Amino acid sequence: MLAPENQVSSLDETSVVDEAIASRRSVRAFLPDAVDDATIRDILNVAARAPSGTNMQPWRVYVTKGAVKQRITDAILNSGIRAEKAEWDEYKYYPDQFFEPYLTRRRANGFGLYGVLGIGRREVDRMRAQHDRNFVFFDAPVGMIFTIDRRLNQGSWIDYGMFLQNIMIAARARGLHTCPQAAFAPYHRQIRPVLSITDEEVVVCGMALGYEDTSKPENEFRTDRAPLEEWVTFVGEGE
């Protein structure tokens, strides 16, 4: 039995959605070309259609450009706190110790990125310099900082992830690219005074938004994905 007409997507619609999802990636070098506020508002408006438990909509976004974005950069880079010394004291993004298969995937990601940049495995200073490019939002004209009320629970963090993904997909539909950046979270003390973020808000992450600089080698890097057989179990009919 066919589904009602209004529940069936055309091939063109499917292709557009699939392409927006499949072409989303973490771009690490942007052009200086401006992104107008109307486009940013459109992206955030459609992204806010993300589902959330009892429609709580737990997200809060600080959109920064120009001098304010630079103040965030300066506050972090002038803090003297290296990434390896930064404290994840608001929440933990990564496990205390990596294990398989996640350790292998993490290493492949790091080695792959540094490989296209010509950074050797013992070139610690160059690795640090590349990591610090997070804090200039990889030269994107727009830098967003995301926060969540600390009184909310894990369910709202799940909702938040869907909201962030929506932003990235909506950006692709408009010819823009993004880079979600957890690297900002441990620097909440430096970010708070710049944006007047209240103590009740946890800095979740940042995100760069802009147009990809296709001339940069770091943007040639592509990650892979584990095959379905590694992480999907079908249970039920057809066993």
C-alpha positions in Angstrom: 0.0 0.0 0.0 1.4 3.4 -1.0 1.8 6.1 1.6 -0.3 9.2 1.3 1.0 11.6 -1.4 2.1 14.3 1.1 4.3 11.7 2.9 6.3 10.7 -0.2 9.4 12.7 -1.1 10.3 13.1 -4.8 13.7 11.9 -6.0 14.8 15.5 -6.4 13.9 16.3 -2.8 15.7 13.2 -1.6 18.8 14.0 -3.5 18.9 17.6 -2.2 18.6 16.5 1.4 21.1 13.6 1.0 23.6 15.9 -0.7 23.3 18.5 2.1 24.0 15.8 4.7 26.7 14.0 2.7 28.6 17.2 1.8 28.7 18.5 5.4 32.2 18.3 6.8 34.4 20.2 9.1 36.0 22.9 7.0 39.2 24.3 8.5 40.0 27.2 6.2 37.5 29.9 5.2 37.4 32.8 2.8 36.9 36.3 4.3 33.7 36.8 2.3 31.0 38.1 4.6 27.8 36.2 5.4 24.9 38.6 5.8 22.7 38.6 8.9 19.6 37.7 7.0 21.2 34.4 5.9 22.3 33.6 9.4 18.9 34.3 10.8 17.3 32.0 8.1 19.7 29.2 9.0 19.0 29.5 12.7 15.3 29.8 12.2 15.1 26.6 10.2 17.5 24.8 12.6 15.3 25.6 15.5 12.7 23.2 14.1 14.9 20.5 15.7 12.9 18.3 18.1 13.3 18.8 21.8 11.7 17.1 24.8 8.4 18.9 25.5 9.5 21.5 23.1 11.9 23.1 25.6 14.3 24.3 22.9 17.4 24.3 25.2 19.7 26.2 22.9 21.2 29.6 23.2 23.4 31.1 20.5 25.9 34.0 20.4 26.6 35.0 16.8 29.9 37.0 16.7 31.7 38.9 13.9 34.4 41.4 13.5 35.8 43.0 16.7 33.8 40.9 19.1 34.9 37.7 17.4 38.5 38.9 17.6 38.1 39.6 21.3 37.2 35.9 21.9 40.3 34.9 19.9 42.5 37.3 21.8 41.1 36.3 25.2 41.9 32.6 24.5 45.2 32.9 22.8 46.5 35.5 25.2 45.5 33.4 28.2 48.7 31.3 28.1 46.7 28.1 28.6 47.7 25.5 26.1 45.1 23.1 24.8 46.6 20.2 26.7 46.3 22.2 29.9 42.8 23.5 29.4 40.3 22.2 32.0 37.2 20.4 30.9 35.5 21.4 34.2 32.0 22.1 32.9 31.5 18.8 31.1 33.6 16.1 29.5 33.5 15.6 25.8 36.0 12.7 25.6 36.5 9.7 27.8 39.4 9.8 30.2 41.1 7.0 28.2 40.3 6.1 24.7 39.6 2.5 23.7 38.8 0.5 20.6 37.4 1.1 18.1 37.4 4.8 19.0 41.1 5.1 19.6 41.9 3.9 16.0 39.3 6.2 14.5 40.6 9.2 16.5 44.2 8.5 15.4 43.2 8.1 11.8 41.4 11.5 11.9 44.4 13.3 13.4 47.0 11.6 11.2 44.9 12.2 8.1 44.5 15.9 8.8 48.2 16.4 9.7 49.2 14.4 6.7 47.6 16.7 4.2 49.2 19.6 6.0 52.6 18.0 5.9 52.9 17.9 9.7 55.0 15.0 11.0 54.0 13.0 14.0 56.8 14.6 16.2 56.2 18.2 15.1 54.4 19.1 18.3 54.7 22.9 17.8 53.1 22.7 14.3 50.3 20.5 15.7 49.6 23.0 18.4 49.6 25.9 15.9 47.0 24.0 13.8 44.9 23.3 16.9 45.0 27.0 17.8 43.4 27.9 14.5 40.2 26.8 16.2 40.4 30.0 18.1 40.4 32.2 15.1 37.4 30.2 13.9 39.6 29.0 11.0 39.3 32.6 9.6 35.6 32.3 9.1 33.7 35.6 9.1 31.2 34.2 11.6 31.9 32.5 14.9 29.1 31.1 16.9 29.2 30.2 20.6 26.5 27.8 22.0 25.4 27.5 25.6 22.9 25.5 27.6 21.4 26.1 31.0 23.3 23.9 33.4 20.1 23.0 35.3 19.0 21.0 32.3 19.7 17.3 32.0 21.2 14.8 29.4 18.0 14.7 27.3 18.4 18.4 26.5 22.0 17.8 25.4 20.7 15.2 23.0 18.2 17.7 21.7 21.1 20.2 21.3 23.0 17.9 19.1 20.1 17.7 16.7 19.9 21.5 16.6 23.6 21.8 15.8 23.3 19.3 13.0 20.4 21.3 11.6 22.5 24.4 11.5 25.2 22.6 9.5 22.8 21.1 7.1 20.9 24.4 6.6 24.2 26.1 5.9 25.1 23.6 3.2 21.8 24.2 1.5 22.9 27.8 1.2 26.3 27.0 -0.2 28.1 27.6 3.1 30.3 25.4 5.2 30.8 25.0 9.0 33.2 23.5 11.5 31.7 22.5 14.9 34.3 23.2 17.6 34.3 21.6 21.0 37.7 23.2 21.5 36.0 26.3 22.9 34.4 24.6 25.8 37.3 24.5 28.2 37.9 28.2 27.6 34.6 29.3 29.0 36.3 31.6 31.6 37.9 33.6 28.8 34.7 33.6 26.7 32.2 34.5 29.4 33.2 38.2 30.0 33.4 38.9 26.2 29.8 37.8 25.6 28.4 38.4 29.1 27.5 34.8 29.4 25.7 34.1 32.8 27.0 31.6 35.3 23.9 29.5 34.7 25.0 28.8 31.1 27.5 26.1 30.1 29.5 26.8 27.0 28.8 23.7 24.8 30.9 24.5 21.8 31.7 27.0 19.0 31.1 26.8 15.3 32.7 28.5 12.4 30.4 29.6 9.5 31.4 30.9 6.1 32.6 30.0 2.6 35.2 27.3 2.1 38.7 28.3 0.9 39.2 25.5 -1.6 42.8 26.5 -2.1 43.9 25.3 1.3 45.2 21.7 1.7 43.4 21.1 5.0 40.1 21.2 3.1 41.2 18.3 0.9 41.0 16.0 3.9 38.0 13.7 4.0 37.1 11.3 6.9 35.6 7.9 6.3 32.7 6.2 8.0 32.5 2.7 9.4 30.4 0.3 7.3 26.8 -0.4 8.5 27.8 -4.0 9.4 30.0 -2.7 12.2 27.2 -0.8 14.0 23.8 -1.9 12.9 21.8 -4.9 14.0 18.5 -5.7 12.3 16.1 -7.6 14.5 12.7 -8.9 13.5 11.3 -9.9 10.1 13.6 -11.7 7.7 15.8 -13.2 10.4 
